Amino acid sequence: MSVPTTSTAIDPDAFVAAVKPALEKRDLAALLNTCKSHWTAAQIVGLLSCDHCDARKVAALALSLVGCPGCLTELAKQLKDTDPMVNQMAEHAMWNIWFRCGTPEANHQLGRGVAAMDRRDIPHAIHHFNKAITMCPNFAEAYNQRALAKFLLEHYEASLTDCRRAVELNPDHFGAWAGLGHCYAHLGDCGRAIDCYEKSLSINPHMCGIREAVQELHGCVREKQ
């Protein structure tokens, strides 16, 4: 899915002023309503490349609510923005969009699976992720979440299979690349683990835990030489 183009750019100062009341009240429903009633997703995406730092932050936050898959390419670029808050807002937006990339029914099953994961009911979670994948076979996030569930069960080979499918469907999924790294690390394949972790960092360079894991693995490789 692509973002519809528009010839009308948003003035960054006007955008920030328009959404400020909702932000001050921390009212996401009001922010969603303001964005949907005034601008298209394409117009908001256009703000991601402007020089106005506050506008970039708020645009990323708004896209977490109204963004579609076609917004992801531009959001991924903001993972390397010089402002840390822009990075965080862009990452948050990408995760939110990934979770609604399926059909409404598949999205619902994904949500139920995540809720089961939160209460540590892993088999029940996998049941819902299976249903989401059956309903929407190209739903990358359903594969990624099922990979996480299988990883928690220490089924590393099965988790690898789902992580691979997730990155096939969504090559910018830094979480799934990191998941591949975790699986390879637990299977003792340090070289592949490092490669996958570095791929994850090439997309999202602000994953401190992954960077530390790479350093530890390089240390292990040196000790074995």
Residue pairs with C-beta under 8 A, 6 or more apart in sequence:
1 68
1 69
1 70
2 70
3 41
3 42
3 45
3 68
3 70
3 71
4 40
4 41
4 42
5 42
6 40
6 42
6 43
6 46
8 43
9 43
9 46
10 39
10 43
10 44
10 46
10 47
12 47
12 50
12 51
12 52
12 54
12 55
13 52
13 55
15 39
15 44
15 47
15 55
15 58
15 59
16 52
16 54
16 55
16 58
18 34
18 38
19 31
19 34
19 35
19 58
19 62
21 30
22 28
22 30
22 31
22 34
23 31
23 58
28 65
31 61
31 62
31 65
32 65
32 66
35 44
35 62
35 65
35 66
36 66
41 63
41 66
41 67
41 68
41 70
41 71
44 59
44 62
44 63
44 66
44 67
45 59
45 63
45 67
45 71
45 74
45 75
47 55
47 56
47 58
47 59
48 56
48 59
48 60
48 74
48 75
48 77
48 78
48 90
49 74
49 77
50 56
53 83
53 86
56 78
56 81
56 83
56 86
57 83
57 85
57 86
57 89
58 89
60 75
60 78
60 86
60 89
60 90
60 92
60 93
61 89
61 92
61 93
63 71
63 75
63 93
63 97
64 89
64 92
64 93
64 96
64 97
65 96
67 75
67 93
67 96
67 97
68 97
69 97
69 101
71 93
71 97
72 94
72 97
72 98
72 172
73 172
75 90
75 93
75 94
75 97
76 90
76 94
76 172
76 203
78 86
78 87
78 89
78 90
79 87
79 90
79 91
79 94
79 174
79 203
79 204
79 205
79 206
80 87
80 205
81 87
81 90
84 206
87 204
87 206
88 206
91 204
91 206
94 172
95 175
98 140
98 141
98 144
98 170
98 173
99 107
99 110
99 111
99 141
100 107
101 107
101 139
101 140
101 141
102 110
102 132
102 135
102 136
102 139
102 141
102 142
103 135
103 136
105 135
105 136
106 131
106 132
106 133
106 135
106 136
106 139
106 142
107 132
109 128
109 129
109 131
109 132
109 135
109 142
110 128
110 129
110 132
110 139
110 141
110 142
110 145
112 128
113 124
113 125
113 126
113 127
113 128
113 129
113 132
113 142
113 145
113 146
113 149
114 125
114 145
116 122
116 124
116 125
116 127
116 128
117 125
117 145
117 148
117 149
117 152
122 149
122 152
122 153
125 145
125 149
126 146
126 149
126 150
129 142
129 143
129 145
129 146
129 149
130 146
132 139
132 142
133 139
133 142
133 143
133 146
136 142
138 169
139 169
140 165
140 166
140 167
140 169
140 170
140 173
140 176
141 166
141 170
143 162
143 163
143 165
143 166
143 169
143 176
144 162
144 163
144 166
144 173
144 175
144 176
144 179
146 162
147 159
147 160
147 161
147 162
147 163
147 166
147 176
147 179
147 183
148 159
148 179
150 156
150 158
150 159
150 162
151 159
151 179
151 182
151 183
154 186
156 183
156 186
156 187
157 183
157 187
159 179
159 183
160 180
160 183
160 184
160 187
163 176
163 177
163 179
163 180
163 183
164 180
166 173
166 176
166 179
167 173
167 176
167 177
167 180
170 176
172 203
174 200
174 201
174 203
174 204
174 207
175 200
177 196
177 197
177 199
177 200
177 203
178 196
178 197
178 200
178 207
178 210
180 192
180 193
180 196
181 192
181 193
181 194
181 195
181 196
181 197
181 200
181 210
181 213
182 193
184 190
184 192
184 193
184 196
185 193
185 213
185 217
190 217
190 220
190 221
191 221
193 213
193 217
194 214
194 217
194 218
194 221
197 210
197 213
197 214
197 217
198 214
200 207
200 210
201 207
201 210
201 211
201 214
